[in-house]
Amino acid sequence: MIYIGIDPGKNGAISMINTDTDFKESIVVPKIGKEYDLEKMCNILRSVRDTHSKMFVVLENINSHSAKGRQGAFVMGKGVAYWQGFLVALKIPYAMTPPQTWQKVCWEGIPVQYIPSKTNKSGKKKDTKATSELAAKRLFPGFDFTPTERATKNHDGMIDSMLIAEYARRKF
């Protein structure tokens, strides 16, 4: 069985976990310049569908509160719509989940990281990127979350999509 997690943002990724072979892979969302490469996105899903008889996808359902401003919400919504359209057209089984749901499952036992905040009464705000990175490093030791061989920084989309795939594996 292969479980797939999709972080639909422009800096997102699609990750796969195969429970039978211990296979793990993460692919950054393909783009042409700053725009989604729709053909490549669809081909990734088609290729996985054609090589695996059993699969299940969890697509992160981003709400407008996750975005920074109206334009950010619009762009994020487009990514969700594109991926959902491909899943429906290719007849791939899927579920949609908000970030808080998969984070609650995958962050279990992980100390939540915080950053200073002037807008919060407590003076600190959850650092979701750092907490997700810590969780991913613990759940997938040795997995390389850098998008290229030359990259030195872990890719947030690869981290989130791998955690979403793990959420799919645990829940479905």
Phi and psi restraints in degrees (value plus and minus 20) as a CYANA .aco file:
   2 ILE   PHI    -132.8   -92.8
   2 ILE   PSI     111.6   151.6
   3 TYR   PHI    -131.1   -91.1
   3 TYR   PSI     115.9   155.9
   4 ILE   PHI    -143.8  -103.8
   4 ILE   PSI     115.1   155.1
   5 GLY   PHI    -137.4   -97.4
   5 GLY   PSI     116.4   156.4
   6 ILE   PHI    -144.5  -104.5
   6 ILE   PSI     101.3   141.3
   7 ASP   PHI    -115.6   -75.6
   7 ASP   PSI      88.2   128.2
   8 PRO   PHI    -101.5   -61.5
   8 PRO   PSI     -19.2    20.8
   9 GLY   PHI     -87.6   -47.6
   9 GLY   PSI     145.1   185.1
  10 LYS   PHI     -82.4   -42.4
  10 LYS   PSI     -46.7    -6.7
  11 ASN   PHI    -123.9   -83.9
  11 ASN   PSI       6.5    46.5
  12 GLY   PHI    -106.5   -66.5
  12 GLY   PSI    -184.9  -144.9
  13 ALA   PHI    -181.4  -141.4
  13 ALA   PSI     149.8   189.8
  14 ILE   PHI    -144.2  -104.2
  14 ILE   PSI     108.5   148.5
  15 SER   PHI    -144.3  -104.3
  15 SER   PSI     129.1   169.1
  16 MET   PHI    -149.3  -109.3
  16 MET   PSI     119.4   159.4
  17 ILE   PHI    -147.7  -107.7
  17 ILE   PSI     104.4   144.4
  18 ASN   PHI    -125.7   -85.7
  18 ASN   PSI      95.2   135.2
  19 THR   PHI     -92.0   -52.0
  19 THR   PSI     -41.6    -1.6
  20 ASP   PHI     -98.9   -58.9
  20 ASP   PSI     -54.8   -14.8
  21 THR   PHI    -137.0   -97.0
  21 THR   PSI     -16.9    23.1
  22 ASP   PHI      40.5    80.5
  22 ASP   PSI       6.5    46.5
  23 PHE   PHI     -99.8   -59.8
  23 PHE   PSI     115.3   155.3
  24 LYS   PHI    -156.2  -116.2
  24 LYS   PSI     116.7   156.7
  25 GLU   PHI    -168.3  -128.3
  25 GLU   PSI     127.1   167.1
  26 SER   PHI    -157.9  -117.9
  26 SER   PSI     112.3   152.3
  27 ILE   PHI    -145.5  -105.5
  27 ILE   PSI     107.5   147.5
  28 VAL   PHI     -87.2   -47.2
  28 VAL   PSI     123.4   163.4
  29 VAL   PHI     -75.7   -35.7
  29 VAL   PSI     102.3   142.3
  30 PRO   PHI     -90.8   -50.8
  30 PRO   PSI     121.4   161.4
  31 LYS   PHI    -156.0  -116.0
  31 LYS   PSI     136.4   176.4
  32 ILE   PHI    -134.1   -94.1
  32 ILE   PSI      88.1   128.1
  33 GLY   PHI      45.0    85.0
  33 GLY   PSI    -137.4   -97.4
  34 LYS   PHI    -126.1   -86.1
  34 LYS   PSI     -17.3    22.7
  35 GLU   PHI    -123.0   -83.0
  35 GLU   PSI     131.0   171.0
  36 TYR   PHI     -77.7   -37.7
  36 TYR   PSI     118.4   158.4
  37 ASP   PHI    -113.6   -73.6
  37 ASP   PSI      70.4   110.4
  38 LEU   PHI     -81.6   -41.6
  38 LEU   PSI     -59.0   -19.0
  39 GLU   PHI     -83.0   -43.0
  39 GLU   PSI     -65.3   -25.3
  40 LYS   PHI     -87.1   -47.1
  40 LYS   PSI     -57.9   -17.9
  41 MET   PHI     -79.1   -39.1
  41 MET   PSI     -68.3   -28.3
  42 CYS   PHI     -84.1   -44.1
  42 CYS   PSI     -61.0   -21.0
  43 ASN   PHI     -84.8   -44.8
  43 ASN   PSI     -52.5   -12.5
  44 ILE   PHI     -80.8   -40.8
  44 ILE   PSI     -70.0   -30.0
  45 LEU   PHI     -85.2   -45.2
  45 LEU   PSI     -61.4   -21.4
  46 ARG   PHI     -81.2   -41.2
  46 ARG   PSI     -63.4   -23.4
  47 SER   PHI     -82.5   -42.5
  47 SER   PSI     -63.8   -23.8
  48 VAL   PHI     -85.6   -45.6
  48 VAL   PSI     -63.4   -23.4
  49 ARG   PHI     -80.6   -40.6
  49 ARG   PSI     -60.4   -20.4
  50 ASP   PHI     -93.4   -53.4
  50 ASP   PSI     -40.4    -0.4
  51 THR   PHI    -124.5   -84.5
  51 THR   PSI     -29.3    10.7
  52 HIS   PHI    -149.7  -109.7
  52 HIS   PSI     105.3   145.3
  53 SER   PHI     -96.9   -56.9
  53 SER   PSI     -50.4   -10.4
  54 LYS   PHI    -138.8   -98.8
  54 LYS   PSI     101.5   141.5
  55 MET   PHI    -172.1  -132.1
  55 MET   PSI     136.1   176.1
  56 PHE   PHI    -167.0  -127.0
  56 PHE   PSI     117.6   157.6
  57 VAL   PHI    -136.4   -96.4
  57 VAL   PSI     118.4   158.4
  58 VAL   PHI    -135.6   -95.6
  58 VAL   PSI     101.4   141.4
  59 LEU   PHI    -123.4   -83.4
  59 LEU   PSI     105.4   145.4
  60 GLU   PHI     -86.3   -46.3
  60 GLU   PSI     106.0   146.0
  61 ASN   PHI    -118.3   -78.3
  61 ASN   PSI      76.6   116.6
  62 ILE   PHI    -101.4   -61.4
  62 ILE   PSI     112.4   152.4
  63 ASN   PHI    -117.6   -77.6
  63 ASN   PSI     149.8   189.8
  64 SER   PHI     -85.9   -45.9
  64 SER   PSI     -41.2    -1.2
  65 HIS   PHI     -92.3   -52.3
  65 HIS   PSI     -42.1    -2.1
  66 SER   PHI     -96.0   -56.0
  66 SER   PSI     -40.3    -0.3
  67 ALA   PHI    -109.9   -69.9
  67 ALA   PSI     139.5   179.5
  68 LYS   PHI    -121.0   -81.0
  68 LYS   PSI      73.6   113.6
  69 GLY   PHI      68.1   108.1
  69 GLY   PSI     154.0   194.0
  70 ARG   PHI     -85.9   -45.9
  70 ARG   PSI     -61.7   -21.7
  71 GLN   PHI     -85.1   -45.1
  71 GLN   PSI     -60.3   -20.3
  72 GLY   PHI     -81.5   -41.5
  72 GLY   PSI     -61.7   -21.7
  73 ALA   PHI     -84.1   -44.1
  73 ALA   PSI     -59.3   -19.3
  74 PHE   PHI     -84.6   -44.6
  74 PHE   PSI     -66.7   -26.7
  75 VAL   PHI     -83.2   -43.2
  75 VAL   PSI     -64.5   -24.5
  76 MET   PHI     -83.5   -43.5
  76 MET   PSI     -59.8   -19.8
  77 GLY   PHI     -83.2   -43.2
  77 GLY   PSI     -56.9   -16.9
  78 LYS   PHI     -82.2   -42.2
  78 LYS   PSI     -64.1   -24.1
  79 GLY   PHI     -80.2   -40.2
  79 GLY   PSI     -64.4   -24.4
  80 VAL   PHI     -81.0   -41.0
  80 VAL   PSI     -65.4   -25.4
  81 ALA   PHI     -83.8   -43.8
  81 ALA   PSI     -61.9   -21.9
  82 TYR   PHI     -80.2   -40.2
  82 TYR   PSI     -73.2   -33.2
  83 TRP   PHI     -80.7   -40.7
  83 TRP   PSI     -62.4   -22.4
  84 GLN   PHI     -83.5   -43.5
  84 GLN   PSI     -60.1   -20.1
  85 GLY   PHI     -81.5   -41.5
  85 GLY   PSI     -62.7   -22.7
  86 PHE   PHI     -83.8   -43.8
  86 PHE   PSI     -62.6   -22.6
  87 LEU   PHI     -81.5   -41.5
  87 LEU   PSI     -63.2   -23.2
  88 VAL   PHI     -86.5   -46.5
  88 VAL   PSI     -67.9   -27.9
  89 ALA   PHI     -82.6   -42.6
  89 ALA   PSI     -55.8   -15.8
  90 LEU   PHI    -109.2   -69.2
  90 LEU   PSI     -18.7    21.3
  91 LYS   PHI      35.8    75.8
  91 LYS   PSI      26.7    66.7
  92 ILE   PHI    -119.9   -79.9
  92 ILE   PSI     108.0   148.0
  93 PRO   PHI     -87.1   -47.1
  93 PRO   PSI     118.3   158.3
  94 TYR   PHI    -173.9  -133.9
  94 TYR   PSI     144.3   184.3
  95 ALA   PHI    -155.5  -115.5
  95 ALA   PSI     138.0   178.0
  96 MET   PHI    -136.8   -96.8
  96 MET   PSI     120.2   160.2
  97 THR   PHI    -162.7  -122.7
  97 THR   PSI     122.9   162.9
  98 PRO   PHI     -94.7   -54.7
  98 PRO   PSI     138.7   178.7
  99 PRO   PHI     -75.2   -35.2
  99 PRO   PSI     -59.8   -19.8
 100 GLN   PHI     -80.6   -40.6
 100 GLN   PSI     -51.5   -11.5
 101 THR   PHI     -91.5   -51.5
 101 THR   PSI     -70.8   -30.8
 102 TRP   PHI     -90.1   -50.1
 102 TRP   PSI     -51.9   -11.9
 103 GLN   PHI     -84.1   -44.1
 103 GLN   PSI     -61.6   -21.6
 104 LYS   PHI     -78.7   -38.7
 104 LYS   PSI     -60.8   -20.8
 105 VAL   PHI     -92.8   -52.8
 105 VAL   PSI     -69.0   -29.0
 106 CYS   PHI    -100.0   -60.0
 106 CYS   PSI     -40.0     0.0
 107 TRP   PHI    -109.8   -69.8
 107 TRP   PSI     -21.4    18.6
 108 GLU   PHI     -75.6   -35.6
 108 GLU   PSI     105.7   145.7
 109 GLY   PHI      62.4   102.4
 109 GLY   PSI     -17.0    23.0
 110 ILE   PHI    -122.3   -82.3
 110 ILE   PSI     109.3   149.3
 111 PRO   PHI     -87.5   -47.5
 111 PRO   PSI     103.6   143.6
 112 VAL   PHI     -87.3   -47.3
 112 VAL   PSI     113.1   153.1
 113 GLN   PHI    -111.4   -71.4
 113 GLN   PSI     128.6   168.6
 114 TYR   PHI    -148.5  -108.5
 114 TYR   PSI     134.6   174.6
 115 ILE   PHI    -146.2  -106.2
 115 ILE   PSI     131.9   171.9
 116 PRO   PHI     -82.1   -42.1
 116 PRO   PSI     123.6   163.6
 117 SER   PHI    -163.1  -123.1
 117 SER   PSI     113.7   153.7
 118 LYS   PHI    -107.3   -67.3
 118 LYS   PSI     -38.2     1.8
 119 THR   PHI    -111.5   -71.5
 119 THR   PSI     -30.3     9.7
 120 ASN   PHI    -118.4   -78.4
 120 ASN   PSI     121.5   161.5
 121 LYS   PHI     -80.5   -40.5
 121 LYS   PSI     -56.6   -16.6
 122 SER   PHI     -96.1   -56.1
 122 SER   PSI     -33.3     6.7
 123 GLY   PHI      62.6   102.6
 123 GLY   PSI     -14.1    25.9
 124 LYS   PHI    -163.4  -123.4
 124 LYS   PSI     134.9   174.9
 125 LYS   PHI    -151.9  -111.9
 125 LYS   PSI     125.8   165.8
 126 LYS   PHI     -79.7   -39.7
 126 LYS   PSI     112.9   152.9
 127 ASP   PHI    -117.3   -77.3
 127 ASP   PSI      69.9   109.9
 128 THR   PHI     -85.6   -45.6
 128 THR   PSI     -55.0   -15.0
 129 LYS   PHI     -84.5   -44.5
 129 LYS   PSI     -67.3   -27.3
 130 ALA   PHI     -86.8   -46.8
 130 ALA   PSI     -59.7   -19.7
 131 THR   PHI     -85.8   -45.8
 131 THR   PSI     -62.7   -22.7
 132 SER   PHI     -83.6   -43.6
 132 SER   PSI     -60.7   -20.7
 133 GLU   PHI     -82.9   -42.9
 133 GLU   PSI     -62.8   -22.8
 134 LEU   PHI     -82.1   -42.1
 134 LEU   PSI     -64.6   -24.6
 135 ALA   PHI     -82.6   -42.6
 135 ALA   PSI     -64.9   -24.9
 136 ALA   PHI     -84.1   -44.1
 136 ALA   PSI     -60.8   -20.8
 137 LYS   PHI     -85.0   -45.0
 137 LYS   PSI     -53.3   -13.3
 138 ARG   PHI     -97.4   -57.4
 138 ARG   PSI     -57.9   -17.9
 139 LEU   PHI     -98.4   -58.4
 139 LEU   PSI     -50.3   -10.3
 140 PHE   PHI    -148.1  -108.1
 140 PHE   PSI      44.1    84.1
 141 PRO   PHI     -80.0   -40.0
 141 PRO   PSI     114.8   154.8
 142 GLY   PHI      67.4   107.4
 142 GLY   PSI     -32.0     8.0
 143 PHE   PHI     -93.1   -53.1
 143 PHE   PSI     116.8   156.8
 144 ASP   PHI    -110.9   -70.9
 144 ASP   PSI      92.4   132.4
 145 PHE   PHI    -115.8   -75.8
 145 PHE   PSI      -3.6    36.4
 146 THR   PHI    -110.6   -70.6
 146 THR   PSI     120.4   160.4
 147 PRO   PHI     -93.5   -53.5
 147 PRO   PSI     -43.3    -3.3
 148 THR   PHI    -159.6  -119.6
 148 THR   PSI     146.9   186.9
 149 GLU   PHI     -84.8   -44.8
 149 GLU   PSI     -50.8   -10.8
 150 ARG   PHI    -104.5   -64.5
 150 ARG   PSI     -36.6     3.4
 151 ALA   PHI     -88.3   -48.3
 151 ALA   PSI     125.5   165.5
 152 THR   PHI    -133.5   -93.5
 152 THR   PSI     -36.6     3.4
 153 LYS   PHI    -123.5   -83.5
 153 LYS   PSI     117.8   157.8
 154 ASN   PHI     -84.7   -44.7
 154 ASN   PSI     126.4   166.4
 155 HIS   PHI    -112.5   -72.5
 155 HIS   PSI      99.5   139.5
 156 ASP   PHI     -76.9   -36.9
 156 ASP   PSI     -61.0   -21.0
 157 GLY   PHI     -85.0   -45.0
 157 GLY   PSI     -59.0   -19.0
 158 MET   PHI     -85.5   -45.5
 158 MET   PSI     -60.7   -20.7
 159 ILE   PHI     -83.2   -43.2
 159 ILE   PSI     -72.2   -32.2
 160 ASP   PHI     -82.5   -42.5
 160 ASP   PSI     -64.3   -24.3
 161 SER   PHI     -85.8   -45.8
 161 SER   PSI     -54.1   -14.1
 162 MET   PHI     -87.8   -47.8
 162 MET   PSI     -58.4   -18.4
 163 LEU   PHI     -87.9   -47.9
 163 LEU   PSI     -55.0   -15.0
 164 ILE   PHI     -86.7   -46.7
 164 ILE   PSI     -59.7   -19.7
 165 ALA   PHI     -83.3   -43.3
 165 ALA   PSI     -59.9   -19.9
 166 GLU   PHI     -85.6   -45.6
 166 GLU   PSI     -59.2   -19.2
 167 TYR   PHI     -78.8   -38.8
 167 TYR   PSI     -64.8   -24.8
 168 ALA   PHI     -79.7   -39.7
 168 ALA   PSI     -64.0   -24.0
 169 ARG   PHI     -81.3   -41.3
 169 ARG   PSI     -61.1   -21.1
 170 ARG   PHI     -94.4   -54.4
 170 ARG   PSI     -57.4   -17.4
 171 LYS   PHI    -116.0   -76.0
 171 LYS   PSI     -42.7    -2.7
